[in-house]
Amino acid sequence: MPFQVSRPGSVTILRGMEEGLKTSYPGGVELVTDTVAPVPPEPSDFSVEVSEWLAYKYGHQRFDAVVAVTIAPVPHAVLLRDRLWPQAPILLLMQEEDRANFPAPVPHSATVLAALDNAATLRSALQMLPSTQRIAFLEGSSAADNRGNAEILANFHRAFPHLEVVEIKGFSWDETKERVRNLPSGTVIFIGSFFFDADHRELTVPQQVEELTAMVNLPIFADSDVAMGKGAVGGSIFNIGAAGVIAGERMAELLKGADPDGMPVRKVPNSFIVDWRQLQRWGIPESRLPADATILYRPPSAWRQYRRYIIAFTVALAVLLALITFLLVERQRRRKEEELNSAMLESLPGLALLVNRQGEILRTNQLRHEDVAAEGGCTNTAHPGSKYTEYLCKLIGSEDGFAGAVPIEQVIAGTRASATAELPLSVDDRWIEVRALQLPNQQSGSLIVHLDITQRKQAELERTRSRTEIHHLNRVAAMGQLAASLAHELSQPLAAIMSNAEAAQRFAGRPDPDMVEIREALDDITRDDKRARGVIQGMRAMLKKENVTIEPVNLNQIAASVVQMIRNEATLRGIRIELALRSSAVMVKGDQVGLQQVVLNLASNGLDAMTDTMAERCLTIGTEVGANAGVIWVIDSGPGVSPELRDKLFEPFFTTKHTGLGMGLSICQSILESLGGHIEMKNNDGKGAAFSVELPLA
């Protein structure tokens, strides 16, 4: 280093070099600095003494590279390198003017040039202050100051011959300030090389600028960035820190093994930097500055100073306006929605209610449409704010009936999309149909409509009674057709009972009656009596009018009971009956009497279908278990059914017989539908017809 490491310029350069090394070199680097410039008065043999001292000081150390800052340390750096570390490269950090005046190139070295242009600094001063007439040039008193200032003055005279240059040199610093104090207007102060005054007092540029600014009323200019912020106006400024960073990056390349002689010269350009406070002080408009000028210490504008708050306020205001707009639009939408809901509620035929998730009635059209139950004398009213379940429970008047409204409660709670329930009212045998629909917006609740279905229910009950009567008449007709067969079925056990009774009388009339024979005869009478009673009970069950009761039924028993009823009829017609029952019970959900009627109708149709058949005649009844269903089937060996008649078989009043009403198969289908089953028919490979009945498993 040319000057003490503690000087502001030296500190800035070293920090820049450390930053450049840190970002460009992966390993750790130890940076050792030393000063080679003398303190006035300079001894004549100072250069030799310094070189010997450095050789002695660092003779036992090894360095990988040497840096010479400015031209003064270059001879010492070359001498030490050649003497102690011949393989170490040298990095030269100097001004362009120094390089031009250097006698010979340094072997095995790389160069970083500072484009320090004093004339450019003065040119920028004249650009900002075009009325300038003279320059007060402040100079130091050391030999180094004299050499530097001579070059600067030559540049000034060459570039600005029309300007008067007032040299202030050879004085102490206090005397210098006094001379500057008396300068006329139209003068600008330019601080040249001023390291030491006439009293050998060491000075720094920041110190000089700061003290001058406090006492004189003239603009001050300097050529390095260390003067900025102390009172200098600015201009074309040399960035000392940037030069240090570039030097550190070049040093990192050398430490990595780069060839210094092959590395191009790296230049550090000046930057146009000004102090905004000085612009205001001297009335310099920003229009005189170049477009790329950097303006320091300018108070932030309201936008720059409060940008975050302005942005936050603007965003908050925008959000608030958006929220207000949304609320207004939402209010308008809700108003239209309310009007639409009201119109929809008013247009519905029955009682309509809007109910929320908590089961409270929000709105009702009962003011315009009387409650369907009120026509029957019920005065219960659905008031907004009351609980719908309580209202419905009072309307029904029965806890048993309310169990049917569970799906409606599920819709209200949001666990079900829709539901329909038919519920009886507590007055005059009236019925209502309750329809519940969950609204698209889950928070809106549900729409519930009550419709009076009393007339429809009465019609359904009437149809049910008529259908039951028809089913009963069908059973009576079937039993009438089997009357001869059933009489024969009864004659056999009755004849056996008579025979066994007469035998028992004979055994009892003997002097020594045989009790074993009598007991056996009585046992036969009991067995035949049960057999006859079973036939009569089956007939009674078929002839009774009973409501359908769904309970577990064994299809095997149904098949066996029907075969027992038709066996004699089949024998009289010369038809063989076969049972193909599953080995285990086939339990289904059904009605004992209804299923007997279905199978008896199918078996009777099979017997009739085989009346005119000349081949072997056989009726087969069997059971099996299908996929989630129990199956009972009836197959005959008759001619079958033609395709054009197959679709009409289950229509009421359609028959292929010469006698009959054609209601048998239609009744079979209606019975099975009421039990949740169904019936199918297909031709049995040209050997008759096959009817298959399926019912849900119990």
Wavefront OBJ file of the C-alpha trace (Angstrom):
o trace
v 0.000 0.000 0.000
v 1.311 3.560 -0.678
v -0.130 5.001 2.531
v -1.145 3.910 5.987
v -3.767 1.184 6.080
v -5.856 3.326 8.418
v -6.535 5.977 5.755
v -10.128 5.924 4.392
v -9.001 5.120 0.838
v -6.787 2.249 1.998
v -9.545 0.836 4.214
v -12.036 0.957 1.320
v -9.641 -0.780 -1.085
v -8.841 -3.552 1.424
v -12.533 -4.185 2.157
v -13.218 -4.392 -1.562
v -10.380 -6.877 -2.077
v -11.639 -9.056 0.786
v -15.147 -9.041 -0.708
v -13.860 -9.948 -4.174
v -11.746 -12.809 -2.772
v -14.619 -14.084 -0.632
v -17.028 -14.298 -3.548
v -14.544 -15.643 -6.136
v -12.122 -17.886 -4.243
v -13.397 -20.984 -2.431
v -10.586 -21.299 0.127
v -9.437 -19.034 2.920
v -6.971 -16.262 2.114
v -4.665 -14.401 4.492
v -4.132 -10.821 3.386
v -0.989 -9.053 4.732
v -0.549 -5.300 4.114
v 2.415 -2.929 4.457
v 3.064 0.765 3.740
v 5.937 1.890 1.481
v 5.297 5.678 1.231
v 7.496 7.954 3.391
v 6.319 10.590 5.837
v 7.763 14.051 5.069
v 10.503 14.987 5.050
v 11.471 12.032 2.855
v 15.030 10.694 3.349
v 17.071 10.263 0.172
v 17.715 6.558 0.756
v 14.158 5.743 1.805
v 13.421 3.403 -1.110
v 16.521 1.246 -0.465
v 15.894 1.138 3.259
v 12.253 0.131 2.765
v 13.175 -2.664 0.377
v 15.770 -4.050 2.799
v 13.331 -3.822 5.661
v 10.598 -5.662 3.740
v 13.057 -8.372 2.662
v 14.121 -8.859 6.245
v 10.533 -8.747 7.547
v 9.083 -11.286 5.082
v 12.205 -13.322 4.292
v 10.965 -16.368 6.211
v 7.375 -16.260 4.881
v 5.892 -17.569 1.685
v 3.326 -15.602 -0.328
v 1.346 -16.864 -3.313
v 0.832 -13.418 -4.863
v 1.835 -9.790 -4.421
v -0.394 -6.720 -4.906
v 0.992 -3.246 -5.597
v -1.516 -0.405 -5.075
v -0.579 2.678 -7.193
v 2.794 3.112 -8.835
v 4.905 3.839 -5.743
v 4.988 0.258 -4.320
v 5.633 -1.399 -7.745
v 9.517 -1.396 -7.559
v 9.395 -2.853 -4.029
v 6.882 -5.521 -5.076
v 8.998 -6.599 -8.063
v 12.194 -6.658 -5.981
v 10.632 -8.753 -3.202
v 8.988 -11.137 -5.665
v 12.186 -11.761 -7.627
v 14.235 -12.135 -4.453
v 11.909 -14.191 -2.223
v 8.987 -15.647 -4.205
v 10.019 -15.909 -7.873
v 6.913 -17.922 -8.843
v 4.413 -15.520 -7.295
v 2.411 -13.327 -9.739
v 2.051 -9.599 -9.183
v -1.250 -7.735 -9.404
v -0.870 -4.037 -10.278
v -3.654 -1.657 -9.212
v -2.765 1.763 -10.677
v -4.101 4.774 -12.526
v -4.018 4.978 -16.298
v -1.641 7.944 -16.099
v 0.767 5.954 -13.889
v 0.766 3.057 -16.334
v 1.527 5.411 -19.228
v 4.500 6.850 -17.312
v 5.810 3.480 -16.093
v 9.241 2.823 -17.627
v 8.866 -0.871 -18.454
v 6.236 -3.608 -18.189
v 6.372 -5.868 -15.143
v 6.886 -9.547 -16.075
v 4.486 -12.194 -14.731
v 1.887 -9.619 -13.679
v -1.759 -8.678 -14.228
v -3.131 -5.144 -14.206
v -6.282 -3.428 -12.934
v -6.525 0.188 -14.111
v -8.448 2.902 -12.330
v -9.825 5.283 -14.935
v -9.157 8.239 -12.600
v -9.718 11.280 -14.791
v -9.304 14.605 -12.977
v -10.253 16.525 -16.111
v -13.547 14.565 -16.252
v -14.264 15.570 -12.659
v -13.693 19.233 -13.484
v -15.711 18.855 -16.689
v -18.666 17.533 -14.684
v -18.293 20.523 -12.306
v -18.506 22.954 -15.222
v -21.507 21.023 -16.582
v -23.333 21.548 -13.307
v -22.046 25.099 -12.726
v -21.537 26.635 -16.203
v -20.928 30.146 -14.756
v -17.657 29.016 -13.107
v -14.771 31.447 -13.795
v -11.890 30.067 -11.764
v -10.672 26.974 -9.937
v -9.137 27.067 -6.471
v -6.774 24.076 -6.590
v -5.709 22.845 -3.115
v -2.347 21.017 -3.060
v -0.379 19.149 -0.393
v 3.329 19.650 0.378
v 4.835 16.133 0.216
v 6.891 14.900 -2.704
v 4.107 12.491 -3.648
v 1.607 15.358 -3.539
v 3.815 17.480 -5.809
v 4.161 14.706 -8.396
v 0.416 14.010 -8.516
v -0.654 17.636 -8.580
v 1.737 18.522 -11.399
v -0.003 15.937 -13.581
v -3.459 17.178 -12.570
v -2.568 20.828 -13.325
v -1.223 19.887 -16.720
v -4.538 18.158 -17.505
v -6.508 21.199 -16.335
v -4.548 23.691 -18.439
v -4.775 21.398 -21.427
v -8.509 20.797 -21.157
v -9.702 24.184 -19.871
v -7.324 26.926 -21.015
v -9.967 29.623 -20.515
v -10.280 28.989 -16.782
v -8.190 30.747 -14.158
v -6.448 28.262 -11.873
v -5.595 29.576 -8.394
v -3.024 27.274 -6.785
v -3.095 27.124 -3.001
v -0.020 25.156 -1.863
v 2.921 25.275 0.503
v 0.770 26.210 3.482
v -0.318 24.592 6.662
v -3.877 23.336 6.704
v -5.096 26.220 8.837
v -3.486 28.740 6.474
v -4.989 26.935 3.525
v -8.476 27.289 5.006
v -7.952 31.002 5.609
v -6.940 31.568 1.981
v -9.957 29.573 0.772
v -12.245 31.680 2.962
v -11.397 34.856 0.997
v -11.976 33.488 -2.527
v -14.436 35.467 -4.714
v -17.708 34.161 -6.093
v -17.649 32.225 -9.357
v -14.944 29.979 -7.921
v -15.101 26.230 -7.354
v -12.759 24.407 -4.991
v -10.963 21.327 -6.270
v -8.937 19.242 -3.825
v -5.961 17.636 -5.508
v -3.341 15.381 -3.930
v -3.223 16.606 -0.353
v -1.771 13.964 1.960
v 0.473 16.256 4.008
v 0.497 20.031 4.604
v 3.570 22.271 5.025
v 3.775 21.303 8.711
v 3.933 17.597 7.677
v 0.469 17.100 9.130
v -1.282 14.103 7.587
v -4.737 14.853 6.186
v -7.527 12.814 4.558
v -9.940 13.890 1.862
v -13.100 13.334 3.989
v -11.557 15.467 6.747
v -10.618 18.254 4.346
v -14.033 18.382 2.647
v -15.913 18.318 5.930
v -13.899 21.176 7.469
v -14.023 23.324 4.323
v -17.790 22.855 3.931
v -18.344 24.195 7.436
v -16.464 27.441 6.809
v -16.645 28.475 3.113
v -19.518 29.302 0.812
v -18.122 27.787 -2.369
v -18.841 24.436 -4.062
v -16.224 21.761 -3.363
v -15.197 18.970 -5.758
v -13.019 15.886 -5.280
v -12.332 12.882 -7.490
v -12.940 9.907 -5.119
v -16.046 8.477 -3.495
v -14.624 8.840 0.032
v -15.414 12.576 -0.215
v -19.123 11.976 -0.849
v -21.421 12.757 2.060
v -18.949 15.151 3.656
v -19.841 18.222 1.598
v -18.469 17.547 -1.901
v -20.855 18.216 -4.785
v -19.715 15.165 -6.754
v -19.334 14.556 -10.477
v -17.207 11.993 -12.307
v -16.096 10.017 -9.247
v -13.597 7.196 -8.887
v -15.197 4.261 -7.017
v -12.397 3.046 -4.742
v -14.449 0.180 -3.310
v -15.310 -1.170 -6.791
v -11.604 -1.074 -7.705
v -10.847 -3.157 -4.612
v -13.555 -5.727 -5.502
v -12.222 -6.111 -9.060
v -8.685 -6.456 -7.709
v -9.905 -9.198 -5.325
v -11.600 -11.071 -8.209
v -8.383 -10.879 -10.298
v -6.346 -12.060 -7.313
v -8.724 -15.072 -6.968
v -8.018 -15.977 -10.621
v -4.267 -15.798 -9.998
v -4.536 -17.975 -6.886
v -6.459 -20.553 -8.930
v -3.488 -20.789 -11.324
v -4.383 -18.372 -14.129
v -1.496 -17.069 -16.271
v -1.081 -13.376 -15.335
v 0.660 -12.474 -18.639
v -2.305 -13.781 -20.590
v -4.939 -11.917 -18.581
v -6.365 -8.762 -20.232
v -6.180 -5.433 -18.443
v -9.287 -4.829 -16.357
v -10.479 -1.195 -16.136
v -12.545 0.348 -13.354
v -14.703 3.132 -14.886
v -15.694 6.310 -13.077
v -19.319 6.898 -12.049
v -21.312 10.124 -12.073
v -22.285 10.561 -8.413
v -23.707 13.698 -6.779
v -24.915 14.752 -3.338
v -28.564 15.890 -3.554
v -28.085 18.220 -0.583
v -25.291 20.083 -2.384
v -27.388 20.306 -5.552
v -30.037 22.102 -3.521
v -27.462 24.314 -1.806
v -25.937 25.548 -5.062
v -29.163 25.589 -7.074
v -28.093 22.909 -9.536
v -31.125 21.455 -11.390
v -31.205 17.708 -12.032
v -31.667 18.402 -15.739
v -27.923 19.202 -15.921
v -27.060 15.708 -14.756
v -26.558 12.753 -17.114
v -29.344 10.183 -17.258
v -27.254 7.542 -15.471
v -26.244 9.821 -12.585
v -26.498 8.422 -9.061
v -28.036 10.912 -6.634
v -27.168 10.314 -2.995
v -28.933 11.542 0.144
v -32.082 12.588 -1.677
v -34.968 12.544 0.803
v -37.338 9.806 -0.184
v -40.533 10.912 -1.800
v -43.796 10.169 -0.110
v -44.036 7.128 -2.351
v -40.532 5.901 -1.529
v -40.789 6.750 2.141
v -44.260 5.378 2.747
v -44.505 2.940 -0.124
v -45.411 -0.015 2.065
v -48.072 1.968 3.879
v -49.434 3.405 0.629
v -49.549 -0.038 -0.957
v -51.128 -1.518 2.164
v -53.679 1.314 2.307
v -54.406 1.024 -1.415
v -54.827 -2.738 -1.142
v -57.000 -2.354 1.936
v -59.058 0.317 0.192
v -59.378 -1.858 -2.914
v -60.400 -4.825 -0.767
v -62.862 -2.649 1.113
v -64.340 -1.287 -2.111
v -64.470 -4.793 -3.544
v -66.128 -6.001 -0.343
v -68.652 -3.162 -0.436
v -69.342 -3.857 -4.110
v -69.671 -7.558 -3.370
v -72.014 -6.881 -0.460
v -74.150 -4.580 -2.588
v -74.262 -7.126 -5.405
v -74.899 -9.898 -2.899
v -77.630 -7.850 -1.282
v -79.239 -7.284 -4.671
v -78.828 -10.963 -5.502
v -80.302 -12.004 -2.185
v -83.191 -9.612 -2.670
v -83.894 -11.119 -6.080
v -83.422 -14.564 -4.620
v -85.841 -13.728 -1.819
v -88.362 -12.460 -4.350
v -87.849 -15.587 -6.467
v -88.135 -17.837 -3.420
v -91.272 -16.060 -2.336
v -92.748 -16.373 -5.812
v -91.805 -20.051 -5.943
v -93.248 -20.707 -2.500
v -96.446 -18.897 -3.373
v -96.754 -20.868 -6.623
v -96.438 -24.295 -5.008
v -99.782 -26.137 -4.743
v -99.536 -27.282 -1.132
v -97.931 -26.094 2.066
v -94.278 -25.169 1.365
v -91.658 -24.447 4.011
v -88.009 -23.407 4.012
v -86.188 -25.097 6.907
v -82.563 -24.494 7.975
v -80.039 -27.085 9.120
v -81.134 -26.653 12.736
v -84.696 -27.624 11.822
v -86.159 -24.142 12.267
v -88.859 -22.957 9.873
v -87.548 -19.896 8.029
v -90.442 -19.180 5.698
v -93.796 -20.631 4.761
v -96.559 -19.939 2.245
v -99.242 -20.824 4.778
v -100.411 -17.225 4.781
v -101.567 -17.695 1.195
v -102.119 -21.455 1.152
v -103.987 -23.042 3.998
v -102.370 -26.040 5.607
v -103.562 -29.246 3.955
v -104.485 -30.561 7.359
v -106.507 -27.503 8.271
v -109.201 -28.514 5.811
v -109.766 -31.565 7.998
v -110.137 -29.573 11.142
v -106.512 -29.308 12.273
v -105.658 -25.839 13.516
v -101.904 -26.482 13.796
v -99.959 -23.715 12.020
v -96.315 -23.623 10.848
v -94.895 -20.403 12.299
v -91.476 -19.100 11.159
v -88.958 -19.651 13.950
v -90.658 -22.784 15.298
v -89.233 -26.293 15.029
v -90.455 -28.240 12.013
v -90.259 -31.631 13.787
v -92.494 -30.355 16.588
v -94.959 -28.991 14.055
v -94.986 -32.279 12.124
v -95.342 -34.357 15.274
v -98.411 -32.330 16.305
v -99.757 -32.601 12.777
v -99.444 -36.389 12.778
v -100.528 -36.767 16.388
v -98.763 -40.101 16.808
v -95.217 -41.141 17.637
v -95.661 -44.324 15.557
v -96.539 -42.301 12.492
v -93.589 -39.966 13.066
v -91.163 -42.866 12.579
v -91.983 -42.676 8.873
v -90.649 -39.104 8.801
v -87.049 -40.127 9.621
v -85.895 -39.658 5.954
v -87.291 -36.109 6.087
v -85.183 -35.410 9.188
v -82.115 -36.750 7.373
v -82.661 -34.290 4.509
v -82.998 -31.422 6.991
v -79.748 -32.478 8.702
v -77.946 -32.524 5.331
v -77.151 -36.261 5.266
v -79.578 -36.995 2.444
v -80.342 -35.174 -0.809
v -84.089 -35.819 -1.013
v -86.823 -37.921 0.512
v -90.555 -38.566 0.269
v -92.811 -39.873 3.022
v -96.553 -40.596 3.165
v -97.906 -39.894 6.618
v -101.396 -40.206 8.166
v -102.853 -37.193 9.959
v -104.547 -37.209 13.310
v -107.964 -36.174 11.924
v -110.557 -37.810 9.649
v -108.279 -40.520 8.220
v -106.456 -37.934 6.114
v -103.024 -38.444 4.523
v -100.273 -36.097 3.394
v -97.217 -36.662 1.236
v -94.120 -34.865 2.562
v -91.430 -34.105 -0.012
v -88.059 -32.800 1.203
v -85.286 -31.514 -1.048
v -81.884 -30.233 0.072
v -81.159 -26.891 -1.600
v -77.973 -26.574 -3.755
v -76.296 -24.256 -1.249
v -75.815 -26.492 1.752
v -76.097 -23.533 4.125
v -79.546 -22.675 2.710
v -81.278 -25.642 4.283
v -84.127 -27.603 2.715
v -87.415 -27.092 0.926
v -90.308 -29.138 2.316
v -93.713 -29.448 0.625
v -96.895 -30.987 2.084
v -99.421 -32.336 -0.416
v -102.885 -33.670 0.427
v -103.001 -37.258 -0.899
v -106.129 -38.377 0.958
v -108.088 -39.086 -2.240
v -105.163 -40.935 -3.777
v -104.685 -42.997 -0.621
v -108.361 -43.865 -0.521
v -108.198 -44.913 -4.168
v -105.107 -47.027 -3.452
v -106.825 -48.679 -0.502
v -109.857 -49.356 -2.674
v -107.651 -50.851 -5.366
v -105.923 -52.981 -2.741
v -109.263 -54.253 -1.447
v -110.393 -55.016 -4.996
v -107.147 -56.785 -5.787
v -107.424 -58.789 -2.566
v -110.989 -59.762 -3.497
v -109.870 -60.829 -6.961
v -107.038 -62.857 -5.470
v -109.485 -64.516 -3.111
v -111.925 -65.306 -5.927
v -109.021 -66.738 -7.903
v -108.169 -69.024 -4.996
v -111.796 -70.055 -4.634
v -111.984 -70.814 -8.357
v -108.774 -72.807 -8.173
v -110.088 -74.780 -5.226
v -113.356 -75.353 -7.118
v -111.430 -76.793 -10.045
v -109.643 -79.111 -7.627
v -112.787 -80.021 -5.697
v -112.961 -83.559 -7.106
v -109.303 -84.110 -6.452
v -109.552 -82.745 -2.908
v -112.650 -84.922 -2.248
v -110.679 -87.944 -3.363
v -107.786 -86.749 -1.174
v -110.142 -86.679 1.814
v -111.899 -89.989 0.979
v -108.724 -91.987 1.423
v -107.969 -91.007 5.070
v -111.715 -91.135 5.920
v -112.022 -94.686 4.532
v -108.902 -95.703 6.416
v -110.310 -94.147 9.607
v -113.568 -96.145 9.170
v -111.709 -99.397 8.540
v -109.424 -98.979 11.542
v -112.372 -98.002 13.788
v -114.299 -101.151 12.808
v -111.178 -103.280 13.407
v -110.707 -101.719 16.841
v -114.343 -102.510 17.710
v -113.864 -106.131 16.715
v -110.676 -106.433 18.765
v -112.407 -104.865 21.758
v -115.459 -107.273 21.492
v -113.362 -110.373 22.055
v -113.329 -112.051 25.486
v -109.628 -111.446 25.739
v -109.053 -108.247 23.693
v -105.604 -107.727 22.129
v -104.621 -104.286 23.373
v -101.615 -104.076 21.050
v -103.841 -104.477 17.993
v -106.336 -101.955 19.363
v -103.520 -99.419 20.068
v -102.133 -99.837 16.542
v -105.594 -99.299 15.041
v -106.030 -96.141 17.114
v -102.599 -94.880 16.010
v -103.607 -95.383 12.372
v -106.846 -93.494 13.025
v -104.853 -90.572 14.557
v -102.421 -90.453 11.605
v -105.207 -90.508 8.993
v -107.127 -87.870 10.935
v -104.073 -85.509 10.869
v -103.739 -86.185 7.158
v -107.381 -85.252 6.530
v -107.111 -82.247 8.844
v -104.060 -81.018 6.874
v -106.018 -81.149 3.632
v -108.918 -79.250 5.195
v -106.618 -76.604 6.775
v -104.912 -76.045 3.432
v -108.312 -75.549 1.815
v -109.384 -73.152 4.578
v -106.201 -71.106 4.223
v -106.690 -70.822 0.479
v -110.353 -69.836 0.896
v -109.890 -67.296 3.744
v -109.615 -63.538 3.177
v -106.413 -62.522 4.913
v -104.074 -59.539 4.525
v -100.664 -60.130 3.041
v -98.056 -60.775 5.742
v -94.404 -60.778 4.708
v -92.453 -63.280 6.761
v -89.814 -65.985 6.214
v -91.312 -68.739 4.038
v -89.759 -72.064 2.990
v -90.226 -72.577 -0.763
v -89.737 -76.318 -0.303
v -92.868 -76.422 1.895
v -94.799 -74.322 -0.634
v -93.899 -76.735 -3.416
v -94.791 -79.802 -1.308
v -98.169 -78.359 -0.223
v -99.154 -77.527 -3.821
v -98.170 -81.011 -5.032
v -100.351 -82.486 -2.295
v -103.301 -80.416 -3.577
v -102.963 -81.366 -7.250
v -101.637 -84.937 -7.004
v -105.048 -86.647 -7.386
v -106.070 -84.262 -10.198
v -102.829 -85.053 -12.010
v -103.378 -88.791 -11.477
v -106.883 -88.575 -12.925
v -105.431 -86.820 -16.026
v -102.600 -89.283 -16.355
v -99.882 -86.729 -15.582
v -96.777 -87.569 -13.569
v -95.558 -85.051 -10.964
v -91.908 -84.722 -9.999
v -90.383 -82.709 -7.156
v -86.815 -81.373 -7.580
v -86.323 -79.625 -4.263
v -83.061 -78.231 -2.911
v -81.618 -80.434 -0.177
v -81.747 -77.618 2.380
v -84.538 -75.147 3.068
v -84.926 -72.180 0.684
v -86.069 -69.343 2.963
v -87.441 -66.211 1.271
v -89.381 -63.116 2.269
v -93.014 -63.762 1.310
v -96.581 -64.631 2.225
v -97.484 -68.285 2.726
v -100.975 -68.114 1.203
v -99.991 -65.758 -1.619
v -97.066 -67.949 -2.727
v -99.243 -71.057 -2.553
v -101.733 -69.280 -4.828
v -98.960 -68.358 -7.305
v -97.495 -71.863 -7.483
v -100.987 -73.458 -7.570
v -101.948 -71.207 -10.541
v -98.734 -72.108 -12.391
v -99.221 -75.837 -11.659
v -102.890 -75.735 -12.733
v -101.891 -73.981 -15.992
v -99.275 -76.682 -16.547
v -101.835 -79.465 -16.069
v -104.217 -77.741 -18.499
v -101.421 -77.234 -21.062
v -100.712 -80.987 -21.157
v -104.365 -82.131 -21.532
v -104.104 -82.674 -25.306
v -100.443 -83.805 -25.320
v -99.953 -87.370 -26.633
v -96.370 -87.797 -25.494
v -95.266 -88.465 -21.924
v -96.851 -85.897 -19.693
v -94.875 -84.661 -16.683
v -95.100 -81.622 -14.383
v -91.919 -80.738 -12.480
v -91.762 -78.359 -9.500
v -88.345 -77.491 -8.087
v -86.484 -75.010 -5.882
v -82.983 -73.556 -5.873
v -80.975 -70.563 -4.627
v -79.819 -67.956 -7.133
v -77.836 -64.711 -6.739
v -79.364 -63.161 -3.575
v -82.720 -64.736 -4.391
v -84.693 -67.913 -3.783
v -86.182 -69.569 -6.887
v -89.154 -71.901 -7.377
v -89.923 -73.107 -10.889
v -92.735 -75.055 -12.607
v -92.057 -76.895 -15.892
v -94.620 -78.755 -18.007
v -94.141 -80.960 -21.078
v -96.929 -79.310 -23.079
v -96.645 -77.515 -26.442
v -95.150 -74.336 -24.971
v -96.114 -70.750 -25.861
v -95.639 -69.180 -29.284
v -93.400 -66.037 -29.406
v -96.261 -63.781 -30.542
v -98.310 -64.731 -27.450
v -95.482 -64.665 -24.907
v -95.591 -60.883 -24.321
v -99.329 -60.982 -23.607
v -99.361 -63.804 -21.050
v -99.331 -61.525 -18.005
v -101.931 -59.093 -19.313
v -105.319 -59.180 -17.527
v -108.095 -61.112 -19.294
v -105.728 -62.692 -21.810
v -106.060 -66.482 -21.992
v -105.250 -69.339 -24.364
v -107.847 -71.647 -22.772
v -111.391 -72.217 -23.998
v -112.676 -71.517 -20.501
v -111.366 -69.044 -17.906
v -111.077 -65.295 -17.413
v -107.343 -64.909 -18.112
v -106.569 -63.420 -14.685
v -104.355 -66.188 -13.240
v -100.942 -65.049 -14.474
v -101.823 -61.368 -13.989
v -102.714 -62.120 -10.372
v -99.498 -64.089 -9.949
v -97.493 -61.102 -11.197
v -99.295 -58.617 -8.902
v -98.797 -60.887 -5.855
v -95.078 -61.256 -6.581
v -94.614 -57.498 -7.139
v -96.192 -56.807 -3.743
v -93.649 -59.226 -2.222
v -90.633 -57.698 -4.040
v -90.268 -60.646 -6.451
v -90.845 -61.269 -10.140
v -91.791 -64.044 -12.562
v -90.298 -65.048 -15.923
v -91.446 -67.487 -18.613
v -89.552 -69.240 -21.386
v -90.071 -72.324 -23.551
v -88.278 -75.384 -22.234
v -86.310 -76.398 -25.365
v -89.500 -77.268 -27.289
v -90.793 -79.564 -24.519
v -93.219 -77.222 -22.814
v -93.177 -74.004 -20.825
v -90.979 -73.124 -17.842
v -92.088 -70.501 -15.285
v -89.470 -69.193 -12.807
v -90.353 -67.217 -9.670
v -87.636 -65.265 -7.776
v -88.023 -63.773 -4.305
v -85.527 -62.016 -1.990
v -83.827 -64.317 0.462
v -84.950 -64.029 4.066
l 1 2 3 4 5 6 7 8 9 10 11 12 13 14 15 16 17 18 19 20 21 22 23 24 25 26 27 28 29 30 31 32 33 34 35 36 37 38 39 40 41 42 43 44 45 46 47 48 49 50 51 52 53 54 55 56 57 58 59 60 61 62 63 64 65 66 67 68 69 70 71 72 73 74 75 76 77 78 79 80 81 82 83 84 85 86 87 88 89 90 91 92 93 94 95 96 97 98 99 100 101 102 103 104 105 106 107 108 109 110 111 112 113 114 115 116 117 118 119 120 121 122 123 124 125 126 127 128 129 130 131 132 133 134 135 136 137 138 139 140 141 142 143 144 145 146 147 148 149 150 151 152 153 154 155 156 157 158 159 160 161 162 163 164 165 166 167 168 169 170 171 172 173 174 175 176 177 178 179 180 181 182 183 184 185 186 187 188 189 190 191 192 193 194 195 196 197 198 199 200 201 202 203 204 205 206 207 208 209 210 211 212 213 214 215 216 217 218 219 220 221 222 223 224 225 226 227 228 229 230 231 232 233 234 235 236 237 238 239 240 241 242 243 244 245 246 247 248 249 250 251 252 253 254 255 256 257 258 259 260 261 262 263 264 265 266 267 268 269 270 271 272 273 274 275 276 277 278 279 280 281 282 283 284 285 286 287 288 289 290 291 292 293 294 295 296 297 298 299 300 301 302 303 304 305 306 307 308 309 310 311 312 313 314 315 316 317 318 319 320 321 322 323 324 325 326 327 328 329 330 331 332 333 334 335 336 337 338 339 340 341 342 343 344 345 346 347 348 349 350 351 352 353 354 355 356 357 358 359 360 361 362 363 364 365 366 367 368 369 370 371 372 373 374 375 376 377 378 379 380 381 382 383 384 385 386 387 388 389 390 391 392 393 394 395 396 397 398 399 400 401 402 403 404 405 406 407 408 409 410 411 412 413 414 415 416 417 418 419 420 421 422 423 424 425 426 427 428 429 430 431 432 433 434 435 436 437 438 439 440 441 442 443 444 445 446 447 448 449 450 451 452 453 454 455 456 457 458 459 460 461 462 463 464 465 466 467 468 469 470 471 472 473 474 475 476 477 478 479 480 481 482 483 484 485 486 487 488 489 490 491 492 493 494 495 496 497 498 499 500 501 502 503 504 505 506 507 508 509 510 511 512 513 514 515 516 517 518 519 520 521 522 523 524 525 526 527 528 529 530 531 532 533 534 535 536 537 538 539 540 541 542 543 544 545 546 547 548 549 550 551 552 553 554 555 556 557 558 559 560 561 562 563 564 565 566 567 568 569 570 571 572 573 574 575 576 577 578 579 580 581 582 583 584 585 586 587 588 589 590 591 592 593 594 595 596 597 598 599 600 601 602 603 604 605 606 607 608 609 610 611 612 613 614 615 616 617 618 619 620 621 622 623 624 625 626 627 628 629 630 631 632 633 634 635 636 637 638 639 640 641 642 643 644 645 646 647 648 649 650 651 652 653 654 655 656 657 658 659 660 661 662 663 664 665 666 667 668 669 670 671 672 673 674 675 676 677 678 679 680 681 682 683 684 685 686 687 688 689 690 691 692 693 694 695 696 697 698
